[in-house]
Amino acid sequence: MTEPRARAARHKGQLNFEKELRGLLYAHGDDPDPLPETVRVLDEIITDFIIETCHAASRHATLNNRQKVKLEDFKFVVGKDERLLGRMTELIGIEKELKEARKGFNMDEGKVGLERGGAAKKRKRADKGGEKGEEGEDAEEEDDARDDQVIERLTSMAG
């Protein structure tokens, strides 16, 4: 943890998460217009946590003879707090699902349409004479099933 002296000069009056903190405080039962001191103190705590976590991850990467910080470094730093590690893992999984879902959108035709995991291209290749074995068909069915699950989750989140 940093010393209070270093913390006081770090922020110099700027708030990084003011809007989000006001919404968070209101969602947890505070006044719609919380005290500025409350928002400032919470902002300092959050900013210090983020900075210290990044520094610790950087130290971990350095100890492993790497110049770049990887996701595993953050997992190591956060690993002592099971709730935080679980939430981090959950958010990473959601990000991967969203990334996969975005890959399925075809923007080339001027309209948004879903390409089913490249299945249309595979079918075109198969129609042109490219034979596939049973393994290729099974993999394509698994891709389609996975795509359907992601689409189902996204539509249930949106609706």
TIBA-27312 format. One record per residue (C-alpha): residue number from 1; residue in three letters; x, y, z. Coordinates in nm, 4 decimals, always signed. Layout:
+-----+---------+----------+----------+----------+
: num : residuo :       c1 :       c2 :       c3 :
+-----+---------+----------+----------+----------+
: NUM :     ALA :        X :        Y :        Z :
...
+-----+---------+----------+----------+----------+
//
This chain:
+-----+---------+----------+----------+----------+
: num : residuo :       c1 :       c2 :       c3 :
+-----+---------+----------+----------+----------+
:   1 :     MET :  +0.0000 :  +0.0000 :  +0.0000 :
:   2 :     THR :  +0.1272 :  +0.3477 :  -0.0748 :
:   3 :     GLU :  +0.1913 :  +0.6000 :  +0.1964 :
:   4 :     PRO :  -0.0680 :  +0.8742 :  +0.2598 :
:   5 :     ARG :  +0.1893 :  +1.1422 :  +0.1703 :
:   6 :     ALA :  +0.2378 :  +1.0003 :  -0.1784 :
:   7 :     ARG :  -0.1345 :  +0.9566 :  -0.2236 :
:   8 :     ALA :  -0.2196 :  +1.3213 :  -0.1536 :
:   9 :     ALA :  -0.0087 :  +1.4578 :  -0.4400 :
:  10 :     ARG :  -0.1088 :  +1.1891 :  -0.6873 :
:  11 :     HIS :  -0.4549 :  +1.3114 :  -0.7887 :
:  12 :     LYS :  -0.4400 :  +1.6908 :  -0.7742 :
:  13 :     GLY :  -0.8162 :  +1.7453 :  -0.7782 :
:  14 :     GLN :  -0.9040 :  +1.5320 :  -1.0793 :
:  15 :     LEU :  -1.1759 :  +1.2700 :  -1.0521 :
:  16 :     ASN :  -1.1478 :  +0.9679 :  -1.2787 :
:  17 :     PHE :  -1.4739 :  +0.7884 :  -1.2019 :
:  18 :     GLU :  -1.7089 :  +1.0610 :  -1.0793 :
:  19 :     LYS :  -2.0068 :  +0.9773 :  -1.3008 :
:  20 :     GLU :  -1.9795 :  +0.6032 :  -1.2372 :
:  21 :     LEU :  -1.9391 :  +0.6494 :  -0.8618 :
:  22 :     ARG :  -2.2419 :  +0.8767 :  -0.8373 :
:  23 :     GLY :  -2.4500 :  +0.6108 :  -1.0148 :
:  24 :     LEU :  -2.3046 :  +0.3334 :  -0.8011 :
:  25 :     LEU :  -2.3737 :  +0.5219 :  -0.4774 :
:  26 :     TYR :  -2.7307 :  +0.5964 :  -0.5841 :
:  27 :     ALA :  -2.7864 :  +0.2324 :  -0.6835 :
:  28 :     HIS :  -2.6748 :  +0.1280 :  -0.3351 :
:  29 :     GLY :  -2.9163 :  +0.3595 :  -0.1575 :
:  30 :     ASP :  -2.7342 :  +0.6908 :  -0.1313 :
:  31 :     ASP :  -2.8787 :  +1.0272 :  -0.2228 :
:  32 :     PRO :  -2.9114 :  +1.1015 :  -0.5975 :
:  33 :     ASP :  -2.6614 :  +1.3827 :  -0.5436 :
:  34 :     PRO :  -2.3986 :  +1.2386 :  -0.3026 :
:  35 :     LEU :  -2.1556 :  +1.4531 :  -0.1087 :
:  36 :     PRO :  -1.8557 :  +1.5609 :  -0.3176 :
:  37 :     GLU :  -1.6214 :  +1.4453 :  -0.0391 :
:  38 :     THR :  -1.7670 :  +1.0937 :  -0.0554 :
:  39 :     VAL :  -1.7195 :  +1.0749 :  -0.4314 :
:  40 :     ARG :  -1.3664 :  +1.2167 :  -0.4034 :
:  41 :     VAL :  -1.2598 :  +0.9689 :  -0.1336 :
:  42 :     LEU :  -1.4045 :  +0.6702 :  -0.3214 :
:  43 :     ASP :  -1.2401 :  +0.7900 :  -0.6425 :
:  44 :     GLU :  -0.9030 :  +0.8100 :  -0.4651 :
:  45 :     ILE :  -0.9457 :  +0.4615 :  -0.3200 :
:  46 :     ILE :  -1.0375 :  +0.3116 :  -0.6574 :
:  47 :     THR :  -0.7613 :  +0.4955 :  -0.8426 :
:  48 :     ASP :  -0.5033 :  +0.3878 :  -0.5823 :
:  49 :     PHE :  -0.6230 :  +0.0277 :  -0.6088 :
:  50 :     ILE :  -0.5920 :  +0.0282 :  -0.9880 :
:  51 :     ILE :  -0.2472 :  +0.1886 :  -0.9812 :
:  52 :     GLU :  -0.1171 :  -0.0463 :  -0.7114 :
:  53 :     THR :  -0.2577 :  -0.3527 :  -0.8881 :
:  54 :     CYS :  -0.0910 :  -0.2475 :  -1.2138 :
:  55 :     HIS :  +0.2405 :  -0.1867 :  -1.0377 :
:  56 :     ALA :  +0.2228 :  -0.5256 :  -0.8654 :
:  57 :     ALA :  +0.1442 :  -0.6977 :  -1.1971 :
:  58 :     SER :  +0.4373 :  -0.5144 :  -1.3547 :
:  59 :     ARG :  +0.6667 :  -0.6313 :  -1.0743 :
:  60 :     HIS :  +0.5441 :  -0.9890 :  -1.1244 :
:  61 :     ALA :  +0.6159 :  -0.9675 :  -1.4969 :
:  62 :     THR :  +0.9634 :  -0.8276 :  -1.4253 :
:  63 :     LEU :  +1.0377 :  -1.1108 :  -1.1822 :
:  64 :     ASN :  +0.9439 :  -1.3529 :  -1.4608 :
:  65 :     ASN :  +1.1893 :  -1.1786 :  -1.6978 :
:  66 :     ARG :  +0.9225 :  -1.0199 :  -1.9162 :
:  67 :     GLN :  +0.8857 :  -0.6588 :  -2.0204 :
:  68 :     LYS :  +0.5174 :  -0.6863 :  -2.1054 :
:  69 :     VAL :  +0.2479 :  -0.7398 :  -1.8471 :
:  70 :     LYS :  +0.0183 :  -1.0312 :  -1.9268 :
:  71 :     LEU :  -0.3212 :  -1.1304 :  -1.7995 :
:  72 :     GLU :  -0.1598 :  -1.4036 :  -1.5881 :
:  73 :     ASP :  +0.0288 :  -1.1343 :  -1.3952 :
:  74 :     PHE :  -0.2972 :  -0.9695 :  -1.2947 :
:  75 :     LYS :  -0.4458 :  -1.3077 :  -1.2048 :
:  76 :     PHE :  -0.1459 :  -1.3727 :  -0.9807 :
:  77 :     VAL :  -0.1799 :  -1.0352 :  -0.8085 :
:  78 :     VAL :  -0.5545 :  -1.0689 :  -0.7576 :
:  79 :     GLY :  -0.5340 :  -1.4404 :  -0.6737 :
:  80 :     LYS :  -0.5479 :  -1.3872 :  -0.2973 :
:  81 :     ASP :  -0.8984 :  -1.2407 :  -0.3196 :
:  82 :     GLU :  -1.1220 :  -1.5235 :  -0.4434 :
:  83 :     ARG :  -1.4225 :  -1.2987 :  -0.5121 :
:  84 :     LEU :  -1.2169 :  -1.0566 :  -0.7177 :
:  85 :     LEU :  -1.0456 :  -1.3371 :  -0.9079 :
:  86 :     GLY :  -1.3816 :  -1.5012 :  -0.9781 :
:  87 :     ARG :  -1.5298 :  -1.1772 :  -1.1063 :
:  88 :     MET :  -1.2224 :  -1.1138 :  -1.3203 :
:  89 :     THR :  -1.2443 :  -1.4628 :  -1.4703 :
:  90 :     GLU :  -1.6167 :  -1.4153 :  -1.5359 :
:  91 :     LEU :  -1.5620 :  -1.0836 :  -1.7138 :
:  92 :     ILE :  -1.2824 :  -1.2317 :  -1.9250 :
:  93 :     GLY :  -1.5168 :  -1.5129 :  -2.0295 :
:  94 :     ILE :  -1.7887 :  -1.2655 :  -2.1238 :
:  95 :     GLU :  -1.5378 :  -1.0631 :  -2.3237 :
:  96 :     LYS :  -1.4331 :  -1.3748 :  -2.5163 :
:  97 :     GLU :  -1.7973 :  -1.4597 :  -2.5906 :
:  98 :     LEU :  -1.8623 :  -1.1093 :  -2.7181 :
:  99 :     LYS :  -1.5480 :  -1.1177 :  -2.9308 :
: 100 :     GLU :  -1.6604 :  -1.4460 :  -3.0869 :
: 101 :     ALA :  -2.0083 :  -1.3071 :  -3.1476 :
: 102 :     ARG :  -1.8652 :  -0.9981 :  -3.3168 :
: 103 :     LYS :  -1.6585 :  -1.2186 :  -3.5481 :
: 104 :     GLY :  -1.9829 :  -1.3679 :  -3.6725 :
: 105 :     PHE :  -2.1182 :  -1.0386 :  -3.7980 :
: 106 :     ASN :  -2.0637 :  -0.9796 :  -4.1681 :
: 107 :     MET :  -2.0152 :  -0.6103 :  -4.2430 :
: 108 :     ASP :  -1.8939 :  -0.6488 :  -4.6032 :
: 109 :     GLU :  -2.2386 :  -0.6482 :  -4.7639 :
: 110 :     GLY :  -2.3504 :  -0.3157 :  -4.6222 :
: 111 :     LYS :  -2.5938 :  -0.4797 :  -4.3839 :
: 112 :     VAL :  -2.5423 :  -0.6726 :  -4.0671 :
: 113 :     GLY :  -2.5924 :  -1.0441 :  -4.1123 :
: 114 :     LEU :  -2.4666 :  -1.3376 :  -3.9146 :
: 115 :     GLU :  -2.2181 :  -1.5706 :  -4.0731 :
: 116 :     ARG :  -2.2546 :  -1.8958 :  -3.8899 :
: 117 :     GLY :  -1.8929 :  -1.9510 :  -3.7875 :
: 118 :     GLY :  -1.7704 :  -1.9473 :  -4.1428 :
: 119 :     ALA :  -2.0104 :  -2.2294 :  -4.2277 :
: 120 :     ALA :  -2.1264 :  -2.0583 :  -4.5473 :
: 121 :     LYS :  -1.7696 :  -2.0396 :  -4.6792 :
: 122 :     LYS :  -1.7107 :  -2.4033 :  -4.5892 :
: 123 :     ARG :  -2.0268 :  -2.5025 :  -4.7740 :
: 124 :     LYS :  -1.9156 :  -2.3077 :  -5.0828 :
: 125 :     ARG :  -1.5814 :  -2.4875 :  -5.0767 :
: 126 :     ALA :  -1.7554 :  -2.8205 :  -5.0392 :
: 127 :     ASP :  -1.9862 :  -2.7389 :  -5.3319 :
: 128 :     LYS :  -1.6861 :  -2.6572 :  -5.5491 :
: 129 :     GLY :  -1.5538 :  -3.0088 :  -5.5025 :
: 130 :     GLY :  -1.3611 :  -2.9920 :  -5.1767 :
: 131 :     GLU :  -1.4540 :  -3.3111 :  -4.9932 :
: 132 :     LYS :  -1.4706 :  -3.3128 :  -4.6146 :
: 133 :     GLY :  -1.4523 :  -3.6097 :  -4.3906 :
: 134 :     GLU :  -1.6883 :  -3.6793 :  -4.1050 :
: 135 :     GLU :  -1.4589 :  -3.4917 :  -3.8662 :
: 136 :     GLY :  -1.5019 :  -3.1684 :  -4.0617 :
: 137 :     GLU :  -1.8798 :  -3.2003 :  -4.0518 :
: 138 :     ASP :  -1.8770 :  -3.2724 :  -3.6775 :
: 139 :     ALA :  -1.6583 :  -2.9692 :  -3.6118 :
: 140 :     GLU :  -1.8908 :  -2.7541 :  -3.8213 :
: 141 :     GLU :  -2.1929 :  -2.8770 :  -3.6230 :
: 142 :     GLU :  -2.0127 :  -2.7996 :  -3.2964 :
: 143 :     ASP :  -1.9293 :  -2.4487 :  -3.4223 :
: 144 :     ASP :  -2.2924 :  -2.3926 :  -3.5169 :
: 145 :     ALA :  -2.4118 :  -2.5151 :  -3.1768 :
: 146 :     ARG :  -2.1614 :  -2.2896 :  -2.9981 :
: 147 :     ASP :  -2.2697 :  -1.9929 :  -3.2114 :
: 148 :     ASP :  -2.6334 :  -2.0616 :  -3.1265 :
: 149 :     GLN :  -2.5498 :  -2.0636 :  -2.7544 :
: 150 :     VAL :  -2.3661 :  -1.7312 :  -2.7759 :
: 151 :     ILE :  -2.6492 :  -1.5726 :  -2.9760 :
: 152 :     GLU :  -2.9035 :  -1.7059 :  -2.7271 :
: 153 :     ARG :  -2.7091 :  -1.5564 :  -2.4334 :
: 154 :     LEU :  -2.6707 :  -1.2215 :  -2.6077 :
: 155 :     THR :  -3.0380 :  -1.1970 :  -2.6958 :
: 156 :     SER :  -3.1397 :  -1.2932 :  -2.3417 :
: 157 :     MET :  -2.9077 :  -1.0210 :  -2.2046 :
: 158 :     ALA :  -3.0504 :  -0.7620 :  -2.4397 :
: 159 :     GLY :  -3.4126 :  -0.8573 :  -2.3843 :
+-----+---------+----------+----------+----------+
//
